[in-house]
């Protein structure tokens, strides 16, 4: 599927990918969602969902800062774009002990929040490059695509790896 360039395409892609992700999660036994990783280098399914939720919330924070005519620290305070692996590890560490039910509730709530935000943003606002100072030469939609449809697709691939790994360990 080509990268969305309109709000309608973004909504379609994100809803399609999110639905596929939720269907995958629903097909798994609850105990598999709650499994912890065997090593610190391997994330469990709930860790992947916490990661997706964290990135959705970061993008929503960037957008809110833009509305206040601020330029947020991106991708996060103390991090540069070339430090994404370190940031992702920090997100993992911050949430790895969170109960699965809490991670799932946050995942659902964050999706609803970002969906409603995108629905409220005009196509022009979403896909006009340099609309906000924080987006620099990019359109804001680039960041929303990355945090939603692209991340949901990535999450499904990672969860599939967890499923295969867990079966092999059983």
Number of C-alpha atoms within 10 A of each C-alpha: 4 6 13 19 16 16 20 13 14 23 18 14 22 25 17 14 21 21 13 15 20 13 12 13 16 11 9 11 9 12 9 15 21 16 16 18 17 12 8 12 8 12 21 26 25 28 27 22 25 24 25 22 24 20 21 23 17 18 21 20 14 22 22 14 17 18 11 9 12 14 17 18 13 15 17 15 9 9 13 13 10 9 12 13 10 12 18 14 14 13 18 20 13 13 18 21 12 13 11 22 13 13 22 16 10 16 20 14 13 19 19 12 15 19 15 11 12 19 14 9 12 11 16 14 15 21 19 17 17 14 17 21 15 20 21 12 12 16 20 24 23 17 19 23 23 17 22 26 22 16 23 26 17 17 20 22 13 16 22 14 14 21 17 11 14 15 9 8 8 5
